[in-house]
């Protein structure tokens, strides 16, 4: 049965090289685990939406929790899903821009632009909305 897992974490370092290293690793490892998903990097905070079979998600999330590139790993949501939202993406990266800020504000009116201040119940629709934007900055 398919599941999705959404978490946030603070980046220890936020260089373009570090982001590319994470995405490259995901592109290599996620297909083996049959994981798909999306990674957003927003003002020093990651929000990642990953989906796959429960065992693969558990294995990956265990590694994420101890990864030294992250701190304050916080699980926002974990649930069974009928199908994948990102079936063709081993991983895609979205970075903060004016569109993503507007989308965030539409889900969390009045909140600061801090994913830790967002309502966790809106995590899945927020990530899907971020990736529907007309000017995706995907790598």
Buried (B, 14 or more C-beta within 10 A) or exposed (E): EBBBBBBBBBBEEBEEEBBEEBBEEBEEBBEEBBBBBBBBBBBEBBBBBBBBBEEBBBBBBEEBEEBEBBEEBBBBBBEEEEEBBBEEBBBBBBBBBEBBEEBBEEBBEEBEBBBBEBEBEBBBEBBBBBBEBEEBEEB
